[in-house]
Amino acid sequence: MSEINWQFQTEQSLVENHGLKLDEFAKIVEGLGREPNLTELGIFSAMWNEHCSYKSSKFWLKKLPTTGERVVQGPGENAGVIDIDDGDVAVFKMESHNHPSFLEPYQGAATGVGGILRDVFTMGARPVANLNALRFGEPEHPKTKHLLSGVVSGIGGYGNCIGVPTVGGEVNFHPSYNGNILVNAMTVGIAKKDKIFYSAAAGVGNPVVYVGSKTGRDGIHGATMASAEFDEDSEDKKPTVQVGDPFTEKLLLEACLELMKEEAIIAIQDMGAAGLTSSSIEMASKGDVGLEINLSKVPMRAQNMSAYELMLSESQERMLMVLDPSKEDMARNIFKKWDLEFEVIGKVTDTKKLILMMNGKEEASIPINILVEDAPEYQRDYVIEKPSLIKNYNPEDFDQDDLMSDLSTMLKHPDLSSRKWIWEQYDHMVMADTVVRPGSDAAVVRVHGTNKGLAMSTDCSPVYCKHNPYEGGKHAVVETWRNLIASGALPIAITDCMNFGNPEKPEIMGQFVECIRGMGDACSKLNYPVVSGNVSLYNETNGIGIYPTPAIGGVGLIKDLSNVKTLSLKNEGNFLCVVGKSKNHLGNSKYMTIIQKKEDGGTPEINLDE
Amino acid sequence: MKTHVIVFPGSNCDRDVAVAIKNISGHQPQMVWHKETSIEKSDLIVVPGGFSYGDYLRCGAMASTSPIMQNVVKKANDGVPVMGICNGFQILIESGLLDGALMRNKNLSFICRDILIKPKNTNSIFTKNAEVAKMPIAHNEGNYFANSEQLKKIQDNDLIAFQYCDQDGNVDIQSNPNGSLQNIAGILNENKNVLGMMPHPERAAELVHGCEDGKNIFESILN
């Protein structure tokens, strides 16, 4: 690549350091009709990285079923929305925070929770439950203990403080995550169907308002970091990790929900990955308008911040809104009451451009369509590897002298042992609506003030996905489905968090393609659509990728809470029944991996008709 | 029946306790924002749980200097019943209404689970009908400590409201979740009109909570 004939003024290394490919840079120059300045280059870098642009995954994600009777909003907004009767909706999404959590487990996990909470309350929903899906390396690995305890405290630290119960999740250990842990956080919120807020900016001349915390120099280029592989020098990337402040987020949550009761907000978008850049561009793009922003007005935590830094900072607990101008004073008073920043930093224009001014000087002028519609999209080469062979085992294949001792070994294994020590560190009862606590198949949370509830569960079996990505994708979806029905719920929809290795490797891309196909088949068959999700690629360290991990979060409705079922045994003398056919499936089972200590025997096939 | 729930920035059990009071008494409590300076006539003031001011500095320290707290202290000294739950307990200690300190849990971790408590002093309006009760705790700093002088005062005046105990009501070390001195889960002031407790009775106040033992405390004040 570096052999290319470089005819631009901009240094080639500067382009590469921004995570942009050289042909992508050429595309920018073509779109702008000139070379970008540094601020503009930073903006393109932030918008075109994998994390924000979905450039490798978009084509395939479109193949998932995303519609259904109860789907109010599918993928594409901050979170998915489903109808749960009586004018109520559930708003939910799962998102990854893998790279930052590996660099700095406490803050990485905490800001992961903070980010997904904002995605949900941006839409007008009060968050009512947090869940997570965590993968760590093998327990013996020198980093695992530190990472696990840091992540668990970070999730608790944020969720406990903001006062949203952490009601469920899963934790697995596998050597493939030794150099790249997975921290996927999910939030479920409840709103009124006629009070959902979207991000499309509208109304030329309307004020663009910045609320929340001040902007500092933290997290600059976080999204770009999250779109690259790790190596030995990755520790140097620690400053790209943001620092969370759940207290401020609590204030922001209450202030936003208070303002949302009034007819004042025209559009709202949280500042997550790529901060002010992605939020402003998203709002302009969705509304098919332009935005002019005066960066001098942005509340700053540090002195002498440049346009580049302001646009790329990932300081947490911030929101961008377009307001009805007649409600500006009322809105300002609400944010003042909660001691939060409130600043008009720009206006909606009809130019369809993002124009940034600072100290009277134009710092950037980019047509929105170049950033969004013209963003690179790749149909990466992929190779579908042959799934591992399914083996049928005979009883004589294994030493069965001491099955009770094997059972005891399995129950003690980190993958199967009690997770009580983890969920006891999470406040899982705040809001006083938790009906089924962690440790059951699915958690159940009451819809406040009613007798109905939502059941929710996160699941994935990466070993199954590795040995047969198609069947593994099906398994992940179906496992949440089973957990929901076992709690007495009607499963409605899922959110997905697609964690994979480097998509530029055809075999990794093949895993992605096959997992999507499996998930799609399961979702279609079960009428269980995908309403939101997130893709995390480049989960590799020194060239070694993680196992394919499409973590699924399922949500179901329980119309009457007296029908909730839990897994505890109730009375002596009750019958235990097995429902469904038991087949001779030992391949890659926990028995196989823990007792026989090998991954062998393939991934069991799922019959979706059964 | 007039009840009040104080709301600080970062309170997060304010709604929960208001719901419990409403369900039990039939009256909707009035929510009082921390920037206000006075509370009208009240039959019960609740300082709820949560993370007031993010628990930054020291739990309850900043909230104790909020404008409204001066009035809460005055009302408490005039004999109005005041109840602090979890972070509310920490705030009442920082305000000087209750003795002692709440340190980090002995295991240095946040703990959220059901525990059992047993009343010690049953002569207060809060504890007059109390029995061994199950309810959740959810805190990082619930490890109660009092110096010898304070402890003597507590013992001489019978100010221990609740102690962590086992199923049979035995107050032993195994039942102590957080390292609290003498298993103390809640204490009273000398007039016995101010209660601070770490467990959350409002989270054990409805059938769906799986346990209704927490209702007893509210019922004894409200009915």
Interface residues (C-beta under 8 A of the other chain):
Chain A: S153 G156 G157 N160 C161 I162 G163 D245 P246 F247 T248 K250 L251 K337 W338 D339 W423 E424 Q425 Y426 D427 H428 M429 V430 M431 A432 D433 V435 R446 L561
Chain B: P9 G10 N12 C13 R15 D16 V19 A20 K35 G49 G50 F51 Y53 G54 D55 Y56 S109 F110 I111 C112 R113 P136 A138 N140 H200 E202 R203 A205 E206 V208 H209
